[in-house]
Amino acid sequence: MNTWGPLVLTRLLATLPLLLLWPPLRQLLEGSMALHMLVELPLLLTSGWAAGAVLAHHRLPAGLPRRIDTHGVLGLAFASCVSALWMIPAMLDLSLLDTGVQWAKYGAWWFSGVVLRASWHRSEPEIAAFFVGNMAWMLATAGLLYQDEERRLCVSYLVDEQAVAGKGLIVLAFVLAGLVLYRILAASRPRAAIQPGERLASGAGTRASGIIRR
């Protein structure tokens, strides 16, 4: 199977943060609260995930060492903390006013994607469900607060933009909840599929044994 195309796409996605060096694109994404929170930040996380895949393809370290990231707990906790930090409206304002904070935001989200890929694959379904479920709950709560608050939570964005971002956060929370459900069902599917086969194989073995004895 030819994997050249997907690999090139993954490498391009891994370098996505470099596009933010172009001021018009950066201003477009950060000029709207909804685009800032629902497009730019998830794209940075996805870019880091892709970078982790590229590093793993070249057999390079692509996440936290297994010894300190047992069952993916540390990586999932780190990504959760980064997400929680950038749900705070004041941090969004600060990232628009201070270049250092802005690039720290890019780096934190990108690195979260790198470590999250390895941690996600080594985590148990229950552990992944705990962290991602908490993240979904946090996004839904923030989304409701953004919609109900009549005052501007961000100096840089209007109340109307704040309400739109809140609705988007609730949608994103449902997406994460669906991801958790899919992970749990995918983990339980192989066991359910193996059991009938095991019974058939066991029955066939018993019949064969009886024939040999005769």
N, C-alpha and C positions, 0 to 999 in steps of 0.2 A: 504494500500500500504506500502511495506517495504522500509523505508527510511534509513535503517542502512548503506547500502553500500555508497550512495552519501554523507551521513554525515561524514563517516570515510574519504572518499576522500577529502572532504572539509577541515576537520581538518588537514590532512596531507599537503594539499596545504597551509594552514595558517601558518604552521611551516617551510615552504620552506626556508626562510632566514637563518635558522640554518645550512643548508647544505653549506652555504658560509664560515662556520668556517673550512671546509675542504680545505686546500690550493690548492691541485691539481684541484679541481672543480672551485675554484675561479680564479685561474690562467688561466684555459681553457676559461672561459667566458670573462674574462677581457683582455685576450691576443689578442683578435681580436676586432677591433672597431665595426664591424657589430654585433658580438655576444654581445658585451657590451651594445650597444644601442638598439638593436632589440630583444634581448632574455632576458638578465639579468634584465633590467629595467622594461619591461612589465611583467615579471614573478614576480618581487617584488610587482608591483601594483596589479596583480591578487591575490597574496598571501594575501595582505592586504584586498582585497575585500572578500576573503574566510574567513579571520579572523572576519570581520564584520558580515558575515553570521552566524558563530559559536556563536559569542557574542549575536546576535539577537535571535538565537535558545534557548539560556539559559536566555533570557530576561534580558540581561545586556546592558549597553549603548554601542551602536555600531556606533557612529558617533557624529557629533557636535549637541548640543542641538537645538531643533527646533526654540527656541526663537531667537538665533543668526544666524541661518541658514535658514531663511525664503525662501521658494521655492528652497532650495538647492544652493543658490547663493554663500554663503561663501565657502562651500565644493568644488564646481566646480571651484571657483576662486583659491582656495589653490592648487588644483591639477594642474590647468593650470600654476600657477607660478612655481611649482616644475618642471613640464615638460620643461618650458622655461629655467629655470636655468641650467638644465642638458643637454640642447642642445648646451650650450657654450663649445667649445672644451677645453678651459683652465680648466674648472671644471672637465672634464674627466681626464685630466693629473693630476690635483691636487689630485683627489681621488685615483689615483694609487701611488702617492708619499707620501701621508699623511694618516695614519691609521684612525685618528679622522674624517677627511673629508670623508673617505671611508665609515665608519659606519654611519655617518650622512646621507650620500646618501641612504644607505639601509633603515634607519629609516624613512627618508622623503618620499621615494617612498612607503614603506609599510603602513605608516600612511595615505598617500594619498588614497590608496586603501580602507582603513577602512572608512574614511569619505566620499569618493566618492560614495560608495554603498548606504549609507543613503541619501546623497544629490541627487543622480541620481533618486531614487525612489520618492522623494518628489518634484522634480523639474517639472515645466511645460515643455512641448515639445519645446516651443519656446526658453525658457531659456537654456535648455540643448543643443539645436541646436546652439545657439549663442556661448557658451563656447567651445563645441566640434568642431564646425566649425572653430573657430579661431585657435584651437589647430591643426586641420588638415592643415590649411593654413600655420601655422608656421612650421610644419614638412615638408611640400612640399617645402617651401622656403629654409629651411635649407638643404634639400636634394639636391636641385639644386645648392646651393652654394658649398656644399661639392664636387659635381661632377665637377663643372666648375673651382674650385680653383686648380691651378697647384702647389701651395706650400703646405707644410704640416701644417695643422691647429692644429694638436695634435703632440706634441713631441714624444709621445709614439707609434704612429701609422704611417704607411707609406701612401704615396699618393694613392696607389692602394687600400688599405683597406678603405681609406677615400671615394673613389669613390663608392665602393661596399656598404658602409654604407649609402651613399647618395641615391642610388637607392632603398635601403630598406626603407628609411624614406619616399620616395615618395609612395611606395606601402602601407605603414602603413597609410599615409594620405588618400589614397583612401578607406582603410578599415574603418577609422573613418568617412569619408563622407558617406559611406554606412550605418554605424550605425546611424548617424543622420537621414538619409532618412527613415530607418526602424522605428525609434522612432516616427517620424512625421506620417508615414502611419499607424502605430499601434494605435496611439492616435485617428486618424480620423476614423478608421474602425468601432468601436462600434457604433458611431453615425449614420454612413451610414447604418449599419445593423439593427438598431432599427427603423428607420423611416418607412420602408415598413410594419413591424409588427404592428407599431402603427396605420398606416392607415387601415390595415385589422381589427385590434381590434376595431377601431373606427367605421368602416363600419358595423361590426357584431353587435356592441352595438346598432347602429341606427336601424338595421333591427329588432333586438329583441325588442326594444322599440316600434316599429310600430306594431309588432304582439301582444304585450300585450295590446296596446290601442284598437285594434280591438276586 
